[in-house]
C-alpha cells in the first residue's frame, strides 16, 4: 500500500467518533439513522463521518430500498494493518542524519 494512501486512511481513523463507528460496524451493518441516537449528534454530522470513512475506502455502502447501509471494508482494513506492520525501513536516513550530526541524543536518567 502506498504510504500517502495509508496516511489518508489513518487521518480518517484519527477521530474517536469514526473509530467507534467502525467498532459498531464490526458487529453489524448500520444506516445513518441508527448512529444518530448512539452518538447524539445530528444526521448530517453522522453522514459526514461516514462519508469520510467511505472516501478513505474503510467502509462500503449498499442500498436496501430507501435506506443506505454501511459496512466495514474488511479487506482494506486488513491491508491497513498489514501496511502498518511493514512500514519502510528508514534506518539509512537516520544513519545519514547521524553522520551529519543532525540527530539529538537525549539521555534520561
C-alpha positions in Angstrom: 0.0 0.0 0.0 1.3 3.4 -0.9 2.4 5.4 2.2 0.4 8.5 1.1 -2.8 6.5 0.8 -2.1 4.9 4.2 -1.6 8.3 5.7 -5.0 9.4 4.3 -6.7 6.3 5.8 -5.1 6.9 9.1 -6.3 10.5 9.1 -9.8 9.2 8.5 -9.3 6.9 11.5 -7.9 9.7 13.7 -11.3 10.6 15.2 -13.0 8.9 18.2 -16.4 9.0 16.6 -15.2 7.3 13.4 -13.3 4.7 15.4 -16.5 3.9 17.4 -18.4 3.7 14.2 -16.0 1.1 12.9 -16.3 -0.8 16.2 -20.1 -0.9 15.8 -19.8 -2.0 12.2 -17.7 -4.9 13.3 -21.0 -6.4 14.7 -23.5 -5.4 12.0 -24.2 -3.1 9.1 -26.0 0.1 10.0 -27.7 3.0 8.4 -27.1 6.6 9.3 -30.3 6.9 11.4 -29.1 4.1 13.7 -25.9 6.0 14.5 -27.7 9.3 15.5 -29.0 8.1 18.9 -25.7 6.3 19.7 -23.6 9.4 19.2 -26.2 12.0 20.0 -25.2 14.1 17.0 -27.2 15.2 14.0 -27.8 13.1 11.0 -25.7 15.4 8.8 -22.8 15.0 11.2 -23.1 11.2 11.1 -23.3 11.3 7.4 -20.1 13.4 7.2 -18.2 11.0 9.4 -19.4 8.0 7.3 -18.5 9.9 4.1 -15.0 10.4 5.3 -14.7 6.7 6.1 -16.1 5.8 2.7 -13.8 8.2 0.8 -10.9 6.6 2.6 -12.2 3.2 1.5 -12.7 1.9 5.0 -16.4 1.4 4.7 -18.8 0.4 1.9 -22.4 1.4 1.4 -25.3 -0.6 -0.1 -28.8 0.4 -0.8 -31.8 -1.6 0.6 -34.9 0.2 -0.7 -34.7 3.8 0.5 -32.1 3.0 3.1 -28.3 3.2 2.7 -26.4 0.8 4.9 -22.8 1.0 5.8 -20.5 -2.0 6.3 -16.8 -2.4 7.0 -14.5 -2.9 4.1 -12.7 -5.7 5.9 -10.2 -6.3 3.1 -9.0 -2.7 3.2 -8.8 -2.6 7.0 -6.7 -5.8 6.8 -4.4 -4.1 4.3 -4.0 -1.1 6.6 -2.9 -3.4 9.5 -0.5 -5.2 7.2 0.9 -1.9 5.9 1.5 -0.7 9.4 3.4 -3.8 10.2 5.5 -3.3 7.0 6.4 0.4 7.2 9.5 1.2 5.2 12.9 0.8 6.8 14.2 4.4 7.5 17.4 3.3 9.2 19.6 4.6 6.3 18.1 8.0 6.6 18.8 8.0 10.4 22.4 6.9 9.8 22.8 9.8 7.3 21.5 12.3 9.8 23.8 10.9 12.4 26.8 11.3 10.1 25.8 14.9 9.5 25.5 15.5 13.3 21.8 16.4 12.9 20.5 13.9 15.5 20.0 14.9 19.0 20.9 12.3 21.5 18.9 12.8 24.6 19.6 10.6 27.7 17.2 10.2 30.5 18.5 9.4 34.0 
